């Protein structure tokens, strides 16, 4: 079940600024939002995360560390979603690799050759 958070007036104002700048093709820097709404950068990130997870917002908000935030345009949709898919799949791959390493903890490992290691130690 998804957590329901109600958007405040300030959240909607930040969304309107993002929407306005995105129509012009501009990125909205975090510092600009922080100064305009007299909040800290951490609060800006919290608001953006809230906007990204809210079901009322139908646009995809993208972020770039050096540029800021922007609403996704139709030209960039496929590239962005493809990058996101690759990122998620690589995280799953790392997760399953770690699970396999964890399951091998304290099991004997047989190697043929000059060097042998008696036990696999994946956990300290």
Biopython code that builds the backbone (N, CA, C, O; Angstrom):
import numpy as np
from Bio.PDB.StructureBuilder import StructureBuilder

atoms = [
    (1, "UNK", "N", (0.837, -1.174, 0.000)),
    (1, "UNK", "CA", (0.000, 0.000, 0.000)),
    (1, "UNK", "C", (0.887, 1.245, 0.000)),
    (1, "UNK", "O", (1.849, 1.337, 0.762)),
    (2, "UNK", "N", (0.553, 2.179, -0.849)),
    (2, "UNK", "CA", (1.354, 3.391, -0.984)),
    (2, "UNK", "C", (0.960, 4.402, 0.081)),
    (2, "UNK", "O", (-0.213, 4.566, 0.415)),
    (3, "UNK", "N", (1.967, 5.065, 0.593)),
    (3, "UNK", "CA", (1.764, 6.080, 1.615)),
    (3, "UNK", "C", (1.160, 7.320, 0.972)),
    (3, "UNK", "O", (1.657, 7.804, -0.044)),
    (4, "UNK", "N", (0.101, 7.824, 1.559)),
    (4, "UNK", "CA", (-0.551, 9.013, 1.022)),
    (4, "UNK", "C", (0.001, 10.254, 1.732)),
    (4, "UNK", "O", (-0.096, 10.375, 2.953)),
    (5, "UNK", "N", (0.572, 11.158, 0.964)),
    (5, "UNK", "CA", (1.039, 12.420, 1.523)),
    (5, "UNK", "C", (0.303, 13.530, 0.793)),
    (5, "UNK", "O", (0.209, 13.535, -0.434)),
    (6, "UNK", "N", (-0.198, 14.439, 1.545)),
    (6, "UNK", "CA", (-0.933, 15.547, 0.958)),
    (6, "UNK", "C", (0.053, 16.641, 0.562)),
    (6, "UNK", "O", (0.914, 17.029, 1.352)),
    (7, "UNK", "N", (-0.079, 17.128, -0.651)),
    (7, "UNK", "CA", (0.791, 18.191, -1.132)),
    (7, "UNK", "C", (0.338, 19.519, -0.552)),
    (7, "UNK", "O", (-0.853, 19.827, -0.512)),
    (8, "UNK", "N", (1.311, 20.296, -0.104)),
    (8, "UNK", "CA", (1.014, 21.613, 0.457)),
    (8, "UNK", "C", (0.974, 22.646, -0.664)),
    (8, "UNK", "O", (1.292, 22.347, -1.815)),
    (9, "UNK", "N", (0.585, 23.848, -0.312)),
    (9, "UNK", "CA", (0.551, 24.948, -1.279)),
    (9, "UNK", "C", (1.950, 25.215, -1.831)),
    (9, "UNK", "O", (2.124, 25.459, -3.025)),
    (10, "UNK", "N", (2.941, 25.165, -0.943)),
    (10, "UNK", "CA", (4.325, 25.381, -1.378)),
    (10, "UNK", "C", (4.766, 24.305, -2.364)),
    (10, "UNK", "O", (5.456, 24.606, -3.338)),
    (11, "UNK", "N", (4.376, 23.052, -2.123)),
    (11, "UNK", "CA", (4.712, 21.967, -3.046)),
    (11, "UNK", "C", (4.138, 22.239, -4.435)),
    (11, "UNK", "O", (4.811, 22.041, -5.446)),
    (12, "UNK", "N", (2.888, 22.695, -4.471)),
    (12, "UNK", "CA", (2.254, 22.998, -5.753)),
    (12, "UNK", "C", (2.933, 24.178, -6.438)),
    (12, "UNK", "O", (3.050, 24.193, -7.663)),
    (13, "UNK", "N", (3.376, 25.154, -5.676)),
    (13, "UNK", "CA", (4.066, 26.305, -6.255)),
    (13, "UNK", "C", (5.401, 25.873, -6.870)),
    (13, "UNK", "O", (5.770, 26.330, -7.952)),
    (14, "UNK", "N", (6.110, 25.002, -6.179)),
    (14, "UNK", "CA", (7.375, 24.478, -6.724)),
    (14, "UNK", "C", (7.103, 23.716, -8.016)),
    (14, "UNK", "O", (7.854, 23.840, -8.984)),
    (15, "UNK", "N", (6.030, 22.927, -8.031)),
    (15, "UNK", "CA", (5.663, 22.188, -9.242)),
    (15, "UNK", "C", (5.347, 23.148, -10.392)),
    (15, "UNK", "O", (5.727, 22.892, -11.534)),
    (16, "UNK", "N", (4.654, 24.248, -10.094)),
    (16, "UNK", "CA", (4.326, 25.234, -11.139)),
    (16, "UNK", "C", (5.593, 25.871, -11.715)),
    (16, "UNK", "O", (5.679, 26.106, -12.920)),
    (17, "UNK", "N", (6.574, 26.149, -10.852)),
    (17, "UNK", "CA", (7.846, 26.714, -11.332)),
    (17, "UNK", "C", (8.547, 25.698, -12.236)),
    (17, "UNK", "O", (9.054, 26.060, -13.298)),
    (18, "UNK", "N", (8.579, 24.421, -11.817)),
    (18, "UNK", "CA", (9.186, 23.374, -12.653)),
    (18, "UNK", "C", (8.482, 23.274, -14.003)),
    (18, "UNK", "O", (9.124, 23.162, -15.047)),
    (19, "UNK", "N", (7.170, 23.314, -13.963)),
    (19, "UNK", "CA", (6.374, 23.200, -15.191)),
    (19, "UNK", "C", (6.644, 24.379, -16.129)),
    (19, "UNK", "O", (6.817, 24.195, -17.333)),
    (20, "UNK", "N", (6.677, 25.582, -15.570)),
    (20, "UNK", "CA", (6.921, 26.781, -16.373)),
    (20, "UNK", "C", (8.310, 26.728, -17.031)),
    (20, "UNK", "O", (8.440, 26.959, -18.233)),
    (21, "UNK", "N", (9.332, 26.425, -16.244)),
    (21, "UNK", "CA", (10.690, 26.368, -16.792)),
    (21, "UNK", "C", (10.860, 25.222, -17.788)),
    (21, "UNK", "O", (11.596, 25.353, -18.766)),
    (22, "UNK", "N", (10.186, 24.109, -17.543)),
    (22, "UNK", "CA", (10.311, 22.960, -18.445)),
    (22, "UNK", "C", (9.667, 23.238, -19.799)),
    (22, "UNK", "O", (10.137, 22.743, -20.823)),
    (23, "UNK", "N", (8.595, 24.027, -19.808)),
    (23, "UNK", "CA", (7.968, 24.399, -21.086)),
    (23, "UNK", "C", (8.935, 25.188, -21.955)),
    (23, "UNK", "O", (8.903, 25.092, -23.182)),
    (24, "UNK", "N", (9.796, 25.971, -21.307)),
    (24, "UNK", "CA", (10.788, 26.754, -22.038)),
    (24, "UNK", "C", (12.060, 25.949, -22.313)),
    (24, "UNK", "O", (12.998, 26.454, -22.928)),
    (25, "UNK", "N", (12.086, 24.697, -21.854)),
    (25, "UNK", "CA", (13.251, 23.845, -22.089)),
    (25, "UNK", "C", (14.385, 24.073, -21.111)),
    (25, "UNK", "O", (15.508, 23.630, -21.351)),
    (26, "UNK", "N", (14.108, 24.761, -20.004)),
    (26, "UNK", "CA", (15.150, 25.069, -19.024)),
    (26, "UNK", "C", (15.117, 24.090, -17.855)),
    (26, "UNK", "O", (14.074, 23.530, -17.516)),
    (27, "UNK", "N", (16.273, 23.901, -17.257)),
    (27, "UNK", "CA", (16.386, 23.169, -16.007)),
    (27, "UNK", "C", (16.180, 24.159, -14.870)),
    (27, "UNK", "O", (16.502, 25.340, -15.004)),
    (28, "UNK", "N", (15.641, 23.680, -13.749)),
    (28, "UNK", "CA", (15.446, 24.520, -12.571)),
    (28, "UNK", "C", (16.427, 24.086, -11.495)),
    (28, "UNK", "O", (16.272, 23.008, -10.921)),
    (29, "UNK", "N", (17.439, 24.907, -11.210)),
    (29, "UNK", "CA", (18.427, 24.525, -10.201)),
    (29, "UNK", "C", (17.824, 24.465, -8.794)),
    (29, "UNK", "O", (16.892, 25.202, -8.472)),
    (30, "UNK", "N", (18.360, 23.594, -7.985)),
    (30, "UNK", "CA", (17.907, 23.444, -6.609)),
    (30, "UNK", "C", (18.139, 24.718, -5.813)),
    (30, "UNK", "O", (17.313, 25.100, -4.984)),
    (31, "UNK", "N", (19.268, 25.377, -6.067)),
    (31, "UNK", "CA", (19.572, 26.632, -5.364)),
    (31, "UNK", "C", (18.534, 27.711, -5.668)),
    (31, "UNK", "O", (18.156, 28.480, -4.785)),
    (32, "UNK", "N", (18.079, 27.765, -6.913)),
    (32, "UNK", "CA", (17.069, 28.739, -7.302)),
    (32, "UNK", "C", (15.774, 28.505, -6.529)),
    (32, "UNK", "O", (15.172, 29.448, -6.015)),
    (33, "UNK", "N", (15.347, 27.237, -6.450)),
    (33, "UNK", "CA", (14.121, 26.917, -5.714)),
    (33, "UNK", "C", (14.269, 27.224, -4.228)),
    (33, "UNK", "O", (13.342, 27.725, -3.591)),
    (34, "UNK", "N", (15.444, 26.916, -3.684)),
    (34, "UNK", "CA", (15.685, 27.173, -2.262)),
    (34, "UNK", "C", (15.611, 28.664, -1.952)),
    (34, "UNK", "O", (15.024, 29.063, -0.946)),
    (35, "UNK", "N", (16.200, 29.479, -2.806)),
    (35, "UNK", "CA", (16.168, 30.929, -2.584)),
    (35, "UNK", "C", (14.768, 31.506, -2.800)),
    (35, "UNK", "O", (14.304, 32.348, -2.031)),
    (36, "UNK", "N", (14.120, 31.049, -3.836)),
    (36, "UNK", "CA", (12.799, 31.600, -4.158)),
    (36, "UNK", "C", (11.768, 31.300, -3.074)),
    (36, "UNK", "O", (10.929, 32.145, -2.760)),
    (37, "UNK", "N", (11.832, 30.087, -2.498)),
    (37, "UNK", "CA", (10.837, 29.700, -1.497)),
    (37, "UNK", "C", (11.382, 29.774, -0.072)),
    (37, "UNK", "O", (10.710, 29.368, 0.876)),
    (38, "UNK", "N", (12.600, 30.293, 0.075)),
    (38, "UNK", "CA", (13.221, 30.487, 1.382)),
    (38, "UNK", "C", (13.267, 29.185, 2.203)),
    (38, "UNK", "O", (12.878, 29.147, 3.371)),
    (39, "UNK", "N", (13.756, 28.126, 1.548)),
    (39, "UNK", "CA", (13.918, 26.833, 2.210)),
    (39, "UNK", "C", (15.325, 26.324, 1.907)),
    (39, "UNK", "O", (16.012, 26.870, 1.044)),
    (40, "UNK", "N", (15.749, 25.287, 2.610)),
    (40, "UNK", "CA", (17.087, 24.730, 2.378)),
    (40, "UNK", "C", (17.037, 23.712, 1.233)),
    (40, "UNK", "O", (15.960, 23.272, 0.829)),
    (41, "UNK", "N", (18.212, 23.345, 0.719)),
    (41, "UNK", "CA", (18.292, 22.387, -0.393)),
    (41, "UNK", "C", (17.738, 21.024, 0.000)),
    (41, "UNK", "O", (17.148, 20.331, -0.828)),
    (42, "UNK", "N", (17.921, 20.641, 1.242)),
    (42, "UNK", "CA", (17.378, 19.358, 1.714)),
    (42, "UNK", "C", (15.857, 19.352, 1.615)),
    (42, "UNK", "O", (15.255, 18.348, 1.233)),
    (43, "UNK", "N", (15.247, 20.468, 1.957)),
    (43, "UNK", "CA", (13.792, 20.587, 1.864)),
    (43, "UNK", "C", (13.350, 20.544, 0.401)),
    (43, "UNK", "O", (12.312, 19.962, 0.085)),
    (44, "UNK", "N", (14.120, 21.146, -0.481)),
    (44, "UNK", "CA", (13.801, 21.094, -1.914)),
    (44, "UNK", "C", (13.806, 19.641, -2.387)),
    (44, "UNK", "O", (12.888, 19.212, -3.086)),
    (45, "UNK", "N", (14.838, 18.884, -2.006)),
    (45, "UNK", "CA", (14.901, 17.462, -2.401)),
    (45, "UNK", "C", (13.719, 16.680, -1.837)),
    (45, "UNK", "O", (13.176, 15.806, -2.513)),
    (46, "UNK", "N", (13.317, 16.989, -0.602)),
    (46, "UNK", "CA", (12.178, 16.303, 0.018)),
    (46, "UNK", "C", (10.891, 16.609, -0.749)),
    (46, "UNK", "O", (10.077, 15.716, -0.987)),
    (47, "UNK", "N", (10.713, 17.859, -1.129)),
    (47, "UNK", "CA", (9.513, 18.251, -1.878)),
    (47, "UNK", "C", (9.498, 17.569, -3.249)),
    (47, "UNK", "O", (8.460, 17.069, -3.681)),
    (48, "UNK", "N", (10.641, 17.549, -3.929)),
    (48, "UNK", "CA", (10.720, 16.900, -5.243)),
    (48, "UNK", "C", (10.400, 15.408, -5.116)),
    (48, "UNK", "O", (9.690, 14.850, -5.953)),
    (49, "UNK", "N", (10.917, 14.775, -4.082)),
    (49, "UNK", "CA", (10.616, 13.352, -3.863)),
    (49, "UNK", "C", (9.125, 13.156, -3.610)),
    (49, "UNK", "O", (8.531, 12.186, -4.081)),
    (50, "UNK", "N", (8.527, 14.073, -2.869)),
    (50, "UNK", "CA", (7.093, 14.015, -2.597)),
    (50, "UNK", "C", (6.305, 14.173, -3.895)),
    (50, "UNK", "O", (5.314, 13.474, -4.110)),
    (51, "UNK", "N", (6.742, 15.093, -4.761)),
    (51, "UNK", "CA", (6.076, 15.289, -6.046)),
    (51, "UNK", "C", (6.213, 14.057, -6.942)),
    (51, "UNK", "O", (5.280, 13.690, -7.656)),
    (52, "UNK", "N", (7.394, 13.420, -6.894)),
    (52, "UNK", "CA", (7.618, 12.238, -7.732)),
    (52, "UNK", "C", (6.731, 11.069, -7.321)),
    (52, "UNK", "O", (6.320, 10.275, -8.168)),
    (53, "UNK", "N", (6.433, 10.957, -6.037)),
    (53, "UNK", "CA", (5.663, 9.808, -5.562)),
    (53, "UNK", "C", (4.164, 10.070, -5.483)),
    (53, "UNK", "O", (3.396, 9.138, -5.243)),
    (54, "UNK", "N", (3.730, 11.303, -5.676)),
    (54, "UNK", "CA", (2.311, 11.616, -5.578)),
    (54, "UNK", "C", (1.574, 11.172, -6.842)),
    (54, "UNK", "O", (2.065, 11.358, -7.956)),
    (55, "UNK", "N", (0.404, 10.590, -6.658)),
    (55, "UNK", "CA", (-0.374, 10.080, -7.790)),
    (55, "UNK", "C", (-1.063, 11.186, -8.588)),
    (55, "UNK", "O", (-1.435, 10.967, -9.741)),
    (56, "UNK", "N", (-1.239, 12.358, -8.001)),
    (56, "UNK", "CA", (-1.903, 13.453, -8.717)),
    (56, "UNK", "C", (-1.013, 14.043, -9.799)),
    (56, "UNK", "O", (-1.509, 14.536, -10.812)),
    (57, "UNK", "N", (0.276, 13.998, -9.593)),
    (57, "UNK", "CA", (1.224, 14.533, -10.571)),
    (57, "UNK", "C", (1.383, 13.502, -11.685)),
    (57, "UNK", "O", (1.789, 12.368, -11.432)),
    (58, "UNK", "N", (1.065, 13.892, -12.907)),
    (58, "UNK", "CA", (1.096, 12.948, -14.016)),
    (58, "UNK", "C", (2.343, 13.085, -14.873)),
    (58, "UNK", "O", (2.515, 12.340, -15.838)),
    (59, "UNK", "N", (3.202, 14.011, -14.543)),
    (59, "UNK", "CA", (4.447, 14.207, -15.297)),
    (59, "UNK", "C", (5.589, 13.505, -14.577)),
    (59, "UNK", "O", (5.535, 13.286, -13.367)),
    (60, "UNK", "N", (6.606, 13.160, -15.324)),
    (60, "UNK", "CA", (7.800, 12.539, -14.757)),
    (60, "UNK", "C", (8.813, 13.645, -14.490)),
    (60, "UNK", "O", (9.160, 14.410, -15.390)),
    (61, "UNK", "N", (9.282, 13.723, -13.261)),
    (61, "UNK", "CA", (10.276, 14.725, -12.878)),
    (61, "UNK", "C", (11.643, 14.061, -12.915)),
    (61, "UNK", "O", (11.872, 13.048, -12.254)),
    (62, "UNK", "N", (12.549, 14.643, -13.696)),
    (62, "UNK", "CA", (13.906, 14.108, -13.772)),
    (62, "UNK", "C", (14.848, 15.082, -13.077)),
    (62, "UNK", "O", (14.558, 16.272, -12.956)),
    (63, "UNK", "N", (15.972, 14.557, -12.626)),
    (63, "UNK", "CA", (16.935, 15.408, -11.939)),
    (63, "UNK", "C", (18.337, 15.117, -12.453)),
    (63, "UNK", "O", (18.654, 14.001, -12.862)),
    (64, "UNK", "N", (19.151, 16.138, -12.420)),
    (64, "UNK", "CA", (20.556, 16.045, -12.790)),
    (64, "UNK", "C", (21.326, 16.809, -11.728)),
    (64, "UNK", "O", (20.973, 17.940, -11.396)),
    (65, "UNK", "N", (22.355, 16.212, -11.203)),
    (65, "UNK", "CA", (23.089, 16.806, -10.092)),
    (65, "UNK", "C", (23.578, 18.216, -10.406)),
    (65, "UNK", "O", (23.480, 19.108, -9.564)),
    (66, "UNK", "N", (24.098, 18.419, -11.600)),
    (66, "UNK", "CA", (24.678, 19.727, -11.929)),
    (66, "UNK", "C", (23.653, 20.714, -12.490)),
    (66, "UNK", "O", (23.864, 21.925, -12.417)),
    (67, "UNK", "N", (22.545, 20.216, -13.049)),
    (67, "UNK", "CA", (21.583, 21.107, -13.705)),
    (67, "UNK", "C", (20.367, 21.436, -12.846)),
    (67, "UNK", "O", (19.890, 22.571, -12.865)),
    (68, "UNK", "N", (19.866, 20.477, -12.106)),
    (68, "UNK", "CA", (18.685, 20.699, -11.278)),
    (68, "UNK", "C", (17.568, 19.744, -11.644)),
    (68, "UNK", "O", (17.792, 18.546, -11.815)),
    (69, "UNK", "N", (16.343, 20.290, -11.767)),
    (69, "UNK", "CA", (15.153, 19.475, -12.004)),
    (69, "UNK", "C", (14.427, 19.957, -13.251)),
    (69, "UNK", "O", (14.523, 21.117, -13.653)),
    (70, "UNK", "N", (13.692, 19.012, -13.850)),
    (70, "UNK", "CA", (12.963, 19.321, -15.075)),
    (70, "UNK", "C", (11.860, 18.291, -15.244)),
    (70, "UNK", "O", (11.992, 17.150, -14.800)),
    (71, "UNK", "N", (10.772, 18.698, -15.887)),
    (71, "UNK", "CA", (9.731, 17.739, -16.257)),
    (71, "UNK", "C", (10.144, 17.086, -17.571)),
    (71, "UNK", "O", (10.647, 17.749, -18.478)),
    (72, "UNK", "N", (9.930, 15.811, -17.656)),
    (72, "UNK", "CA", (10.362, 15.051, -18.826)),
    (72, "UNK", "C", (9.532, 15.426, -20.044)),
    (72, "UNK", "O", (8.303, 15.449, -19.981)),
    (73, "UNK", "N", (10.203, 15.721, -21.152)),
    (73, "UNK", "CA", (9.493, 16.029, -22.396)),
    (73, "UNK", "C", (9.325, 14.751, -23.205)),
    (73, "UNK", "O", (9.973, 13.740, -22.931)),
    (74, "UNK", "N", (8.464, 14.804, -24.190)),
    (74, "UNK", "CA", (8.183, 13.612, -24.990)),
    (74, "UNK", "C", (9.404, 13.158, -25.785)),
    (74, "UNK", "O", (9.523, 11.978, -26.115)),
    (75, "UNK", "N", (10.317, 14.088, -26.097)),
    (75, "UNK", "CA", (11.513, 13.731, -26.858)),
    (75, "UNK", "C", (12.473, 12.882, -26.033)),
    (75, "UNK", "O", (13.164, 12.017, -26.573)),
    (76, "UNK", "N", (12.516, 13.129, -24.725)),
    (76, "UNK", "CA", (13.492, 12.471, -23.860)),
    (76, "UNK", "C", (12.954, 11.217, -23.185)),
    (76, "UNK", "O", (13.710, 10.497, -22.533)),
    (77, "UNK", "N", (11.645, 10.940, -23.331)),
    (77, "UNK", "CA", (11.009, 9.866, -22.571)),
    (77, "UNK", "C", (11.691, 8.518, -22.751)),
    (77, "UNK", "O", (12.056, 7.875, -21.767)),
    (78, "UNK", "N", (11.866, 8.084, -23.986)),
    (78, "UNK", "CA", (12.384, 6.745, -24.224)),
    (78, "UNK", "C", (13.797, 6.588, -23.673)),
    (78, "UNK", "O", (14.110, 5.576, -23.046)),
    (79, "UNK", "N", (14.651, 7.583, -23.903)),
    (79, "UNK", "CA", (16.036, 7.508, -23.440)),
    (79, "UNK", "C", (16.082, 7.441, -21.918)),
    (79, "UNK", "O", (16.830, 6.643, -21.353)),
    (80, "UNK", "N", (15.283, 8.279, -21.251)),
    (80, "UNK", "CA", (15.264, 8.308, -19.791)),
    (80, "UNK", "C", (14.776, 6.976, -19.228)),
    (80, "UNK", "O", (15.397, 6.415, -18.326)),
    (81, "UNK", "N", (13.668, 6.475, -19.759)),
    (81, "UNK", "CA", (13.112, 5.232, -19.241)),
    (81, "UNK", "C", (14.026, 4.041, -19.519)),
    (81, "UNK", "O", (14.098, 3.113, -18.714)),
    (82, "UNK", "N", (14.714, 4.062, -20.637)),
    (82, "UNK", "CA", (15.656, 2.986, -20.948)),
    (82, "UNK", "C", (16.837, 3.012, -19.972)),
    (82, "UNK", "O", (17.270, 1.961, -19.501)),
    (83, "UNK", "N", (17.357, 4.199, -19.666)),
    (83, "UNK", "CA", (18.447, 4.315, -18.685)),
    (83, "UNK", "C", (17.994, 3.838, -17.315)),
    (83, "UNK", "O", (18.734, 3.149, -16.613)),
    (84, "UNK", "N", (16.771, 4.209, -16.938)),
    (84, "UNK", "CA", (16.221, 3.809, -15.640)),
    (84, "UNK", "C", (16.095, 2.288, -15.563)),
    (84, "UNK", "O", (16.395, 1.690, -14.529)),
    (85, "UNK", "N", (15.652, 1.662, -16.657)),
    (85, "UNK", "CA", (15.504, 0.204, -16.683)),
    (85, "UNK", "C", (16.861, -0.478, -16.528)),
    (85, "UNK", "O", (16.983, -1.442, -15.772)),
    (86, "UNK", "N", (17.872, 0.005, -17.229)),
    (86, "UNK", "CA", (19.214, -0.571, -17.148)),
    (86, "UNK", "C", (19.766, -0.427, -15.733)),
    (86, "UNK", "O", (20.385, -1.354, -15.210)),
    (87, "UNK", "N", (19.545, 0.724, -15.119)),
    (87, "UNK", "CA", (20.004, 0.957, -13.750)),
    (87, "UNK", "C", (19.349, -0.019, -12.764)),
    (87, "UNK", "O", (20.022, -0.576, -11.896)),
    (88, "UNK", "N", (18.053, -0.217, -12.901)),
    (88, "UNK", "CA", (17.324, -1.121, -12.002)),
    (88, "UNK", "C", (17.774, -2.561, -12.208)),
    (88, "UNK", "O", (17.948, -3.299, -11.238)),
    (89, "UNK", "N", (17.963, -2.967, -13.456)),
    (89, "UNK", "CA", (18.411, -4.332, -13.726)),
    (89, "UNK", "C", (19.818, -4.589, -13.175)),
    (89, "UNK", "O", (20.101, -5.682, -12.683)),
    (90, "UNK", "N", (20.693, -3.591, -13.257)),
    (90, "UNK", "CA", (22.040, -3.773, -12.707)),
    (90, "UNK", "C", (21.993, -3.851, -11.185)),
    (90, "UNK", "O", (22.793, -4.568, -10.585)),
    (91, "UNK", "N", (21.064, -3.123, -10.546)),
    (91, "UNK", "CA", (20.903, -3.238, -9.098)),
    (91, "UNK", "C", (20.403, -4.624, -8.714)),
    (91, "UNK", "O", (20.857, -5.186, -7.718)),
    (92, "UNK", "N", (19.474, -5.186, -9.487)),
    (92, "UNK", "CA", (19.004, -6.551, -9.226)),
    (92, "UNK", "C", (20.138, -7.558, -9.374)),
    (92, "UNK", "O", (20.249, -8.499, -8.588)),
    (93, "UNK", "N", (20.967, -7.358, -10.375)),
    (93, "UNK", "CA", (22.094, -8.263, -10.603)),
    (93, "UNK", "C", (23.042, -8.247, -9.400)),
    (93, "UNK", "O", (23.478, -9.299, -8.932)),
    (94, "UNK", "N", (23.358, -7.031, -8.900)),
    (94, "UNK", "CA", (24.211, -6.924, -7.710)),
    (94, "UNK", "C", (23.549, -7.565, -6.499)),
    (94, "UNK", "O", (24.224, -8.214, -5.700)),
    (95, "UNK", "N", (22.243, -7.394, -6.349)),
    (95, "UNK", "CA", (21.505, -7.978, -5.235)),
    (95, "UNK", "C", (21.610, -9.503, -5.253)),
    (95, "UNK", "O", (21.933, -10.109, -4.231)),
    (96, "UNK", "N", (21.345, -10.124, -6.392)),
    (96, "UNK", "CA", (21.394, -11.581, -6.470)),
    (96, "UNK", "C", (22.815, -12.111, -6.310)),
    (96, "UNK", "O", (23.009, -13.203, -5.775)),
    (97, "UNK", "N", (23.808, -11.355, -6.766)),
    (97, "UNK", "CA", (25.199, -11.746, -6.546)),
    (97, "UNK", "C", (25.519, -11.755, -5.051)),
    (97, "UNK", "O", (26.176, -12.670, -4.554)),
    (98, "UNK", "N", (25.048, -10.725, -4.337)),
    (98, "UNK", "CA", (25.276, -10.655, -2.894)),
    (98, "UNK", "C", (24.524, -11.760, -2.150)),
    (98, "UNK", "O", (25.044, -12.315, -1.182)),
    (99, "UNK", "N", (23.310, -12.081, -2.590)),
    (99, "UNK", "CA", (22.556, -13.164, -1.963)),
    (99, "UNK", "C", (23.293, -14.485, -2.154)),
    (99, "UNK", "O", (23.374, -15.290, -1.225)),
    (100, "UNK", "N", (23.827, -14.712, -3.343)),
    (100, "UNK", "CA", (24.582, -15.952, -3.583)),
    (100, "UNK", "C", (25.835, -15.999, -2.725)),
    (100, "UNK", "O", (26.175, -17.058, -2.199)),
    (101, "UNK", "N", (26.525, -14.885, -2.570)),
    (101, "UNK", "CA", (27.705, -14.846, -1.706)),
    (101, "UNK", "C", (27.326, -15.126, -0.260)),
    (101, "UNK", "O", (28.028, -15.852, 0.445)),
    (102, "UNK", "N", (26.226, -14.555, 0.171)),
    (102, "UNK", "CA", (25.767, -14.777, 1.546)),
    (102, "UNK", "C", (25.442, -16.241, 1.784)),
    (102, "UNK", "O", (25.768, -16.787, 2.838)),
    (103, "UNK", "N", (24.804, -16.878, 0.816)),
    (103, "UNK", "CA", (24.426, -18.286, 0.966)),
    (103, "UNK", "C", (25.631, -19.217, 0.962)),
    (103, "UNK", "O", (25.531, -20.349, 1.434)),
    (104, "UNK", "N", (26.763, -18.765, 0.439)),
    (104, "UNK", "CA", (27.972, -19.583, 0.428)),
    (104, "UNK", "C", (28.788, -19.475, 1.716)),
    (104, "UNK", "O", (29.828, -20.120, 1.841)),
    (105, "UNK", "N", (28.337, -18.683, 2.655)),
    (105, "UNK", "CA", (29.107, -18.438, 3.864)),
    (105, "UNK", "C", (29.401, -19.742, 4.622)),
    (105, "UNK", "O", (28.504, -20.553, 4.855)),
    (106, "UNK", "N", (30.658, -19.925, 4.995)),
    (106, "UNK", "CA", (31.152, -21.091, 5.747)),
    (106, "UNK", "C", (30.978, -22.420, 5.018)),
    (106, "UNK", "O", (30.891, -23.463, 5.666)),
    (107, "UNK", "N", (30.928, -22.408, 3.726)),
    (107, "UNK", "CA", (30.894, -23.652, 2.965)),
    (107, "UNK", "C", (32.291, -23.937, 2.434)),
    (107, "UNK", "O", (33.073, -23.022, 2.171)),
    (108, "UNK", "N", (32.588, -25.214, 2.281)),
    (108, "UNK", "CA", (33.896, -25.590, 1.754)),
    (108, "UNK", "C", (33.954, -25.310, 0.263)),
    (108, "UNK", "O", (32.979, -25.486, -0.467)),
    (109, "UNK", "N", (35.113, -24.875, -0.158)),
    (109, "UNK", "CA", (35.327, -24.567, -1.566)),
    (109, "UNK", "C", (36.456, -25.461, -2.051)),
    (109, "UNK", "O", (37.543, -25.465, -1.473)),
    (110, "UNK", "N", (36.206, -26.204, -3.089)),
    (110, "UNK", "CA", (37.217, -27.110, -3.637)),
    (110, "UNK", "C", (37.812, -26.463, -4.873)),
    (110, "UNK", "O", (37.092, -26.065, -5.788)),
    (111, "UNK", "N", (39.128, -26.362, -4.891)),
    (111, "UNK", "CA", (39.813, -25.863, -6.074)),
    (111, "UNK", "C", (40.884, -26.873, -6.457)),
    (111, "UNK", "O", (41.533, -27.466, -5.596)),
    (112, "UNK", "N", (41.054, -27.053, -7.725)),
    (112, "UNK", "CA", (42.076, -27.954, -8.217)),
    (112, "UNK", "C", (43.277, -27.136, -8.635)),
    (112, "UNK", "O", (43.157, -26.172, -9.392)),
    (113, "UNK", "N", (44.404, -27.519, -8.149)),
    (113, "UNK", "CA", (45.604, -26.776, -8.481)),
    (113, "UNK", "C", (46.468, -26.583, -7.257)),
    (113, "UNK", "O", (46.312, -27.265, -6.244)),
    (114, "UNK", "N", (47.354, -25.666, -7.368)),
    (114, "UNK", "CA", (48.337, -25.448, -6.317)),
    (114, "UNK", "C", (47.745, -24.796, -5.077)),
    (114, "UNK", "O", (48.129, -25.135, -3.957)),
    (115, "UNK", "N", (46.824, -23.872, -5.261)),
    (115, "UNK", "CA", (46.283, -23.122, -4.132)),
    (115, "UNK", "C", (44.863, -23.573, -3.819)),
    (115, "UNK", "O", (44.046, -23.763, -4.719)),
    (116, "UNK", "N", (44.583, -23.740, -2.533)),
    (116, "UNK", "CA", (43.246, -24.104, -2.088)),
    (116, "UNK", "C", (42.817, -23.200, -0.954)),
    (116, "UNK", "O", (43.635, -22.709, -0.176)),
    (117, "UNK", "N", (41.531, -22.993, -0.882)),
    (117, "UNK", "CA", (40.969, -22.244, 0.230)),
    (117, "UNK", "C", (39.891, -23.104, 0.849)),
    (117, "UNK", "O", (38.997, -23.586, 0.153)),
    (118, "UNK", "N", (39.972, -23.299, 2.163)),
    (118, "UNK", "CA", (39.073, -24.248, 2.816)),
    (118, "UNK", "C", (37.641, -23.747, 2.936)),
    (118, "UNK", "O", (36.701, -24.495, 2.667)),
    (119, "UNK", "N", (37.466, -22.497, 3.334)),
    (119, "UNK", "CA", (36.117, -21.992, 3.593)),
    (119, "UNK", "C", (35.886, -20.687, 2.852)),
    (119, "UNK", "O", (36.791, -19.880, 2.640)),
    (120, "UNK", "N", (34.621, -20.521, 2.468)),
    (120, "UNK", "CA", (34.199, -19.257, 1.881)),
    (120, "UNK", "C", (33.700, -18.398, 3.034)),
    (120, "UNK", "O", (32.843, -18.831, 3.803)),
    (121, "UNK", "N", (34.228, -17.185, 3.161)),
    (121, "UNK", "CA", (33.814, -16.283, 4.234)),
    (121, "UNK", "C", (33.243, -15.012, 3.612)),
    (121, "UNK", "O", (33.988, -14.131, 3.181)),
    (122, "UNK", "N", (31.925, -14.928, 3.569)),
    (122, "UNK", "CA", (31.304, -13.747, 2.989)),
    (122, "UNK", "C", (30.849, -12.773, 4.063)),
    (122, "UNK", "O", (30.521, -11.626, 3.757)),
    (123, "UNK", "N", (30.823, -13.204, 5.298)),
    (123, "UNK", "CA", (30.347, -12.358, 6.402)),
    (123, "UNK", "C", (31.442, -12.281, 7.448)),
    (123, "UNK", "O", (32.034, -13.296, 7.814)),
    (124, "UNK", "N", (31.709, -11.075, 7.927)),
    (124, "UNK", "CA", (32.718, -10.910, 8.976)),
    (124, "UNK", "C", (32.163, -11.292, 10.322)),
    (124, "UNK", "O", (32.871, -11.216, 11.326)),
]
sb = StructureBuilder()
sb.init_structure("model")
sb.init_model(0)
sb.init_chain("A")
sb.init_seg("    ")
for serial, (resi, resn, name, xyz) in enumerate(atoms, 1):
    if name == "N":
        sb.init_residue(resn, " ", resi, " ")
    sb.init_atom(name, np.array(xyz, "f"), 0.0, 1.0, " ", f" {name:<3s}", serial, name[0])
structure = sb.get_structure()
